[in-house]
Amino acid sequence: MKFDLSKLFELSARTSGAVSIACIILLFFPSSLLSFNIVDFRKDNGIWVFVVFVVAVSIWLSYLITWLSKIVMKKIKTKKTWDNYKYILKNLSKSEKLFLKEYYDKRETAVFIDLQNPVHKKLQTFNVISISAGTSLGTRFSMPGFIQPWVFKLIDKHPSYIQTKQ
């Protein structure tokens, strides 16, 4: 009989958890509560049950560590994204802040983007405003667009980002 170790590591977390619990019961459960003679079984096969237990726990822990690392990486990525958004809004020019402030005060996200206006082009480059997809009702030099939802969320939390010194 051929034993393939790679197949062992493909076990699921549930299976390895169930095997771990079964090994714990076989190794550590009080013999007085079991209906069969577990002492002889432990004496004859205890080392093998312990090896299976160690392998099952290690597989289960590898799944746990992988799951936790994915959660942490997702949190780090989200934090980096919001830090980039904050940096973009903090470093806008006065004219760009005035443009956003005008729409923020009215709570309007729909805008007409002037394709020749450098303020609009910069905001579009930094994904602050975007051109709407689909059928366009714009003219040759202006297109319908919208202010990204993250902009208003960030301004709601930090209104100073669009304040200009008069």
BAFI-3210 file (N, C-alpha, C; in Angstrom, 3 decimals, decimal comma, padded with zeros to 6 digits):
// residues 166
n [1|2|3|4|5|6|7|8|9|10|11|12|13|14|15|16|17|18|19|20|21|22|23|24|25|26|27|28|29|30|31|32|33|34|35|36|37|38|39|40|41|42|43|44|45|46|47|48|49|50|51|52|53|54|55|56|57|58|59|60|61|62|63|64|65|66|67|68|69|70|71|72|73|74|75|76|77|78|79|80|81|82|83|84|85|86|87|88|89|90|91|92|93|94|95|96|97|98|99|100|101|102|103|104|105|106|107|108|109|110|111|112|113|114|115|116|117|118|119|120|121|122|123|124|125|126|127|128|129|130|131|132|133|134|135|136|137|138|139|140|141|142|143|144|145|146|147|148|149|150|151|152|153|154|155|156|157|158|159|160|161|162|163|164|165|166]
n.u [000,845|000,566|001,524|000,536|001,779|001,128|-001,606|-002,586|-002,252|-004,167|-006,497|-009,511|-010,235|-012,306|-012,328|-009,769|-010,092|-012,099|-010,763|-008,772|-010,262|-011,282|-008,903|-008,072|-010,073|-009,569|-007,004|-007,019|-009,431|-011,180|-010,724|-012,532|-015,026|-015,533|-016,923|-015,421|-012,228|-009,941|-007,364|-005,550|-005,632|-004,552|-001,984|-000,982|-001,386|-001,033|001,085|000,833|-001,688|-001,199|000,631|-001,025|-002,792|-001,102|-000,425|-002,987|-003,743|-001,752|-002,399|-004,925|-004,192|-002,659|-004,638|-006,060|-004,139|-003,729|-006,296|-006,514|-004,374|-005,288|-007,436|-006,087|-004,443|-006,390|-007,465|-005,210|-004,870|-007,245|-006,881|-004,610|-005,701|-007,633|-005,891|-004,512|-006,633|-007,126|-004,712|-004,847|-007,098|-006,240|-004,156|-005,147|-005,514|-006,452|-008,467|-009,463|-010,449|-012,466|-014,171|-015,051|-016,210|-018,385|-020,183|-020,374|-021,585|-024,146|-024,785|-024,676|-023,851|-023,698|-022,103|-021,031|-018,402|-015,854|-013,941|-011,752|-010,923|-008,374|-008,572|-010,690|-009,630|-007,427|-008,718|-010,122|-008,030|-007,024|-009,087|-011,188|-013,368|-015,471|-016,187|-019,413|-020,615|-021,993|-024,788|-024,213|-025,091|-023,716|-021,866|-019,526|-017,306|-017,902|-018,844|-021,246|-020,829|-019,705|-019,126|-016,956|-018,127|-016,508|-015,348|-017,256|-017,786|-015,337|-015,047|-017,216|-016,291|-013,955|-014,166|-012,376|-010,713|-011,598|-011,600|-010,765|-008,346|-009,297]
n.v [-001,181|002,148|005,212|008,489|011,453|014,076|014,073|013,932|016,489|017,873|017,713|018,942|021,702|021,085|018,269|017,702|018,890|017,264|014,799|015,494|015,934|013,370|011,982|013,229|012,382|009,607|009,559|011,040|010,872|009,907|006,578|005,244|006,137|005,126|002,489|000,349|-001,360|000,865|001,271|-000,767|-000,374|002,209|001,651|-000,066|001,337|004,033|005,820|006,056|007,119|009,551|010,661|010,934|012,752|015,010|015,626|016,187|018,399|020,192|020,569|021,722|024,060|025,274|025,952|027,760|029,794|030,631|031,625|033,706|035,323|036,168|037,785|039,787|040,853|041,866|043,894|045,547|046,303|047,723|049,833|051,068|051,927|053,839|055,605|056,547|057,846|059,884|061,297|062,211|063,966|065,807|067,128|068,612|071,325|074,806|075,589|073,106|072,150|074,064|073,443|070,842|071,501|073,092|071,214|069,432|070,921|071,145|068,536|066,999|064,561|064,230|065,505|067,720|067,065|068,961|068,463|069,912|071,353|071,844|071,364|069,564|067,454|066,706|065,891|063,777|062,119|061,355|059,813|061,032|062,189|060,734|059,731|059,045|055,817|054,309|055,487|058,685|061,995|064,212|067,094|068,058|068,855|068,445|066,043|063,906|063,048|061,795|062,354|060,443|058,061|057,690|060,126|061,907|060,480|060,642|063,401|063,919|062,828|064,288|067,386|069,420|068,909|070,034|072,680|076,006|078,576|081,805]
n.w [000,000|-000,890|000,530|000,402|001,277|000,571|000,124|002,664|003,708|002,398|003,717|005,118|007,342|009,071|009,068|010,107|012,595|013,701|013,792|015,594|017,954|018,339|018,833|021,179|022,914|022,894|024,003|026,435|027,858|030,815|031,884|033,457|032,741|030,261|028,277|027,451|027,581|027,689|028,533|027,771|025,017|024,840|025,772|023,795|021,324|021,744|021,069|018,307|018,036|019,234|017,388|015,130|016,223|016,612|013,932|012,883|014,454|013,673|010,967|011,264|012,628|010,637|008,777|010,370|010,808|008,160|007,568|009,474|008,627|006,124|006,880|008,314|006,294|004,580|006,186|006,420|003,741|003,308|005,127|004,005|001,582|002,449|003,690|001,449|000,153|002,025|001,844|-000,786|-000,687|001,254|-000,026|-002,148|-004,470|-003,987|-005,795|-006,553|-004,133|-003,727|-005,847|-005,075|-002,617|-003,320|-004,446|-002,343|-000,295|-001,314|-001,342|-003,651|-005,991|-008,680|-011,507|-014,150|-016,178|-017,338|-020,046|-020,795|-018,680|-016,374|-013,607|-013,357|-014,853|-013,273|-010,907|-011,949|-012,693|-010,197|-009,339|-008,003|-009,161|-011,662|-015,011|-016,174|-017,076|-019,994|-021,976|-023,187|-022,446|-022,881|-024,079|-026,652|-025,189|-022,540|-020,138|-018,540|-015,128|-011,928|-008,434|-006,533|-004,109|-001,809|-001,382|-000,251|002,096|003,413|003,686|005,325|007,717|008,084|007,767|007,424|005,323|002,956|003,470|002,781|003,048|003,442]
ca.u [000,000|001,357|001,022|000,851|001,748|000,505|-003,056|-002,865|-002,311|-005,322|-007,670|-010,137|-010,120|-013,324|-011,878|-008,650|-010,647|-012,799|-009,743|-008,117|-011,161|-011,311|-007,623|-008,098|-010,932|-008,873|-005,796|-007,136|-010,717|-011,036|-011,069|-013,660|-016,280|-015,697|-017,503|-014,472|-010,926|-009,131|-005,982|-004,743|-005,550|-003,594|-000,652|-000,550|-001,467|-001,026|002,043|000,302|-002,816|-000,599|001,184|-002,170|-003,273|-000,178|-000,590|-004,308|-003,706|-000,926|-003,196|-005,957|-003,532|-002,271|-005,849|-006,355|-003,165|-004,042|-007,528|-006,195|-003,505|-006,126|-008,190|-005,155|-004,033|-007,522|-007,523|-004,079|-005,157|-008,294|-006,274|-003,763|-006,584|-008,185|-004,779|-004,299|-007,735|-006,883|-003,594|-005,327|-007,952|-005,460|-003,219|-005,790|-005,306|-007,577|-009,551|-010,049|-011,249|-013,668|-015,040|-015,677|-017,016|-019,645|-021,073|-020,563|-022,561|-025,473|-024,895|-024,891|-022,711|-023,699|-021,398|-020,622|-016,943|-015,306|-012,766|-010,627|-010,603|-007,310|-009,032|-011,491|-008,753|-006,634|-009,616|-010,431|-006,816|-006,912|-010,303|-012,106|-014,564|-015,417|-017,160|-020,446|-020,603|-023,274|-025,189|-023,780|-025,871|-022,801|-021,479|-018,208|-016,272|-018,296|-019,477|-021,815|-019,991|-020,113|-018,085|-016,873|-018,739|-015,526|-015,021|-018,213|-017,582|-014,144|-015,317|-018,111|-015,468|-012,919|-014,563|-011,243|-010,007|-011,984|-011,589|-009,737|-008,050|-009,765]
ca.v [000,000|003,360|006,314|009,786|012,478|015,307|013,944|014,159|017,928|018,425|017,557|020,204|022,090|020,335|016,891|017,664|019,189|016,069|013,806|015,975|015,678|011,920|011,595|013,731|011,470|008,333|009,690|011,717|010,685|008,981|005,207|004,768|006,547|004,437|001,153|-000,684|-001,266|001,815|001,274|-001,630|000,292|003,311|001,077|-000,636|002,251|005,423|006,661|006,321|008,051|010,856|011,165|011,375|013,962|016,111|015,976|016,806|019,733|021,065|020,922|022,654|025,341|025,913|026,588|028,906|030,852|031,151|032,411|034,946|036,178|036,791|038,858|040,878|041,466|042,650|045,107|046,397|046,850|048,728|050,991|051,749|052,597|055,035|056,541|057,179|058,780|061,046|062,038|062,889|065,100|066,813|067,829|069,251|072,772|075,624|075,523|071,766|072,104|074,870|072,656|069,796|072,128|073,526|070,058|068,836|071,729|070,817|067,072|066,473|063,808|064,299|066,682|067,731|067,138|069,688|067,704|070,813|072,016|071,101|070,939|068,351|066,383|066,212|065,142|062,522|061,307|060,796|059,046|061,770|062,227|059,760|059,890|058,006|054,829|054,159|056,507|059,999|063,145|065,337|067,799|067,674|069,150|068,109|064,732|063,696|062,233|061,775|062,380|059,119|058,003|057,783|061,540|062,452|059,782|061,182|064,795|063,873|062,567|065,319|068,521|070,340|068,568|070,917|074,079|076,848|079,779|082,966]
ca.w [000,000|-001,047|001,362|-000,200|002,328|000,076|000,295|004,074|003,965|001,717|004,579|005,483|008,752|009,831|009,221|011,046|013,911|014,185|014,127|016,824|019,086|018,557|019,453|022,556|023,684|023,057|024,823|027,728|028,522|031,956|031,514|034,255|032,097|028,981|028,445|027,039|028,236|026,924|029,043|026,898|023,717|024,980|025,934|022,513|020,172|022,203|020,344|016,969|018,196|019,507|016,120|014,332|016,902|016,317|012,518|012,710|015,063|012,842|009,780|011,711|012,913|009,376|008,261|011,227|010,522|006,824|007,674|010,197|007,807|005,096|007,528|008,621|005,027|004,083|007,016|006,041|002,419|003,482|005,782|003,021|000,624|003,080|003,879|000,145|-000,058|002,886|001,278|-001,988|-000,323|001,993|-000,897|-003,287|-004,567|-003,531|-006,791|-006,497|-002,909|-003,953|-006,720|-004,270|-001,568|-003,939|-004,575|-001,018|000,436|-001,863|-001,247|-004,996|-006,495|-010,144|-012,021|-015,541|-016,207|-018,477|-020,463|-021,023|-017,426|-015,690|-012,279|-013,558|-015,317|-012,142|-010,029|-012,638|-012,627|-008,849|-009,087|-007,144|-009,998|-012,753|-016,094|-016,113|-018,148|-020,682|-022,933|-022,730|-022,886|-022,790|-025,295|-027,133|-024,207|-021,169|-020,015|-017,208|-014,257|-010,528|-007,410|-005,932|-002,775|-000,738|-001,149|000,721|003,375|004,059|004,061|006,488|008,897|008,209|006,936|007,214|004,090|001,844|003,932|002,169|003,824|002,667]
c.u [000,887|000,716|001,484|000,668|001,049|-001,017|-003,467|-003,044|-003,448|-006,608|-008,251|-009,942|-011,132|-012,876|-010,740|-009,106|-011,348|-011,805|-009,033|-008,968|-011,231|-010,029|-007,557|-008,925|-010,213|-007,684|-006,066|-008,460|-010,551|-011,539|-012,260|-015,002|-016,521|-016,166|-016,560|-013,116|-009,988|-007,663|-005,077|-004,575|-004,530|-002,165|-000,122|-000,445|-001,375|-000,101|001,520|-000,885|-002,275|-000,009|000,068|-002,737|-002,399|-000,335|-001,920|-004,339|-002,867|-001,653|-004,259|-005,346|-003,087|-003,470|-006,186|-005,420|-003,416|-005,268|-007,258|-005,319|-004,292|-006,920|-007,285|-004,732|-005,153|-007,652|-006,402|-004,333|-006,217|-007,729|-005,395|-004,606|-007,139|-007,089|-004,444|-005,395|-007,529|-005,769|-004,032|-006,140|-007,183|-004,635|-003,849|-005,491|-006,569|-008,755|-010,228|-010,915|-012,539|-014,663|-015,783|-016,610|-018,376|-020,643|-021,339|-021,614|-023,982|-025,778|-025,255|-023,646|-022,621|-023,061|-021,268|-019,126|-016,517|-013,990|-011,554|-010,190|-009,530|-007,699|-009,800|-010,604|-007,916|-007,508|-009,997|-009,227|-006,679|-008,179|-011,206|-013,437|-014,374|-016,480|-018,142|-020,325|-021,972|-023,538|-024,875|-024,685|-025,014|-022,565|-020,088|-017,130|-016,684|-019,081|-020,123|-020,914|-020,512|-018,883|-018,114|-017,452|-017,739|-015,197|-015,953|-018,069|-016,406|-014,349|-016,270|-017,310|-014,465|-013,272|-013,411|-010,499|-010,385|-012,073|-010,449|-009,552|-008,387|-008,850]
c.v [001,239|004,493|007,633|010,879|013,754|015,263|014,214|015,642|018,617|018,253|018,921|020,487|021,330|018,906|016,807|018,018|017,982|014,982|014,206|015,682|014,179|011,443|012,060|012,799|010,141|008,437|010,156|011,524|009,685|007,580|004,665|005,123|005,837|002,999|000,035|-000,403|-000,403|001,780|000,421|-000,996|001,423|002,785|000,568|000,406|003,728|006,336|007,015|007,286|009,460|011,470|011,682|012,671|015,175|016,565|016,687|018,217|020,681|021,473|021,946|024,034|026,050|026,589|027,840|030,075|031,459|032,047|033,744|035,882|036,856|037,955|040,057|041,593|042,321|043,958|046,071|047,056|047,945|049,991|051,773|052,519|053,889|056,056|057,262|058,202|060,051|061,916|062,834|064,121|066,189|067,689|068,398|070,746|073,507|075,531|074,151|071,601|072,899|074,130|071,585|070,381|072,565|072,370|069,396|069,604|071,449|069,317|066,450|065,725|063,849|065,613|066,573|067,966|067,824|069,030|068,585|071,532|071,214|070,631|069,631|067,183|065,819|065,395|063,799|061,583|060,627|060,076|059,704|061,928|061,242|060,079|058,730|057,073|054,795|055,293|057,886|061,079|064,408|065,991|067,343|067,863|068,865|066,803|064,626|062,760|062,280|061,869|061,024|059,126|058,153|059,234|062,120|061,772|060,381|062,633|064,851|063,666|063,688|066,515|069,495|070,055|069,468|072,376|074,809|078,078|080,983|084,134]
c.w [000,000|-000,246|000,759|000,851|001,864|000,219|001,737|004,366|003,229|002,523|004,911|006,963|009,603|010,099|010,226|012,455|014,515|014,584|015,416|018,051|019,394|019,236|020,900|023,437|023,938|024,013|026,249|028,468|029,668|031,594|032,299|033,604|030,764|029,217|028,020|027,689|027,397|027,337|028,158|025,512|023,757|025,070|024,596|021,398|020,544|021,433|018,953|017,025|018,450|018,232|015,222|014,908|016,549|014,864|012,295|013,292|014,215|011,564|010,151|011,990|011,632|008,716|009,066|010,934|009,146|006,863|008,366|009,365|006,688|005,682|007,800|007,341|004,439|004,862|006,642|004,691|002,507|004,122|004,817|002,009|001,219|003,385|002,573|-000,154|000,764|002,317|000,055|-001,603|000,424|001,060|-002,164|-003,285|-004,121|-004,502|-006,782|-005,251|-003,074|-004,842|-005,912|-003,218|-002,108|-004,023|-003,225|-000,220|-000,043|-001,763|-002,605|-005,442|-008,017|-010,593|-013,525|-015,557|-017,495|-018,857|-020,728|-019,748|-016,685|-014,287|-012,403|-013,994|-014,161|-011,201|-010,645|-012,578|-011,263|-008,406|-008,041|-007,864|-011,145|-013,780|-016,005|-017,307|-018,808|-021,652|-022,377|-023,312|-022,858|-024,139|-025,701|-026,072|-022,762|-021,181|-018,638|-016,395|-012,838|-009,635|-006,712|-004,518|-001,628|-000,402|-000,094|002,083|004,138|004,488|005,250|007,778|009,163|007,327|006,659|005,912|002,911|002,282|003,238|003,021|002,962|002,831]
res [m|k|f|d|l|s|k|l|f|e|l|s|a|r|t|s|g|a|v|s|i|a|c|i|i|l|l|f|f|p|s|s|l|l|s|f|n|i|v|d|f|r|k|d|n|g|i|w|v|f|v|v|f|v|v|a|v|s|i|w|l|s|y|l|i|t|w|l|s|k|i|v|m|k|k|i|k|t|k|k|t|w|d|n|y|k|y|i|l|k|n|l|s|k|s|e|k|l|f|l|k|e|y|y|d|k|r|e|t|a|v|f|i|d|l|q|n|p|v|h|k|k|l|q|t|f|n|v|i|s|i|s|a|g|t|s|l|g|t|r|f|s|m|p|g|f|i|q|p|w|v|f|k|l|i|d|k|h|p|s|y|i|q|t|k|q]
***
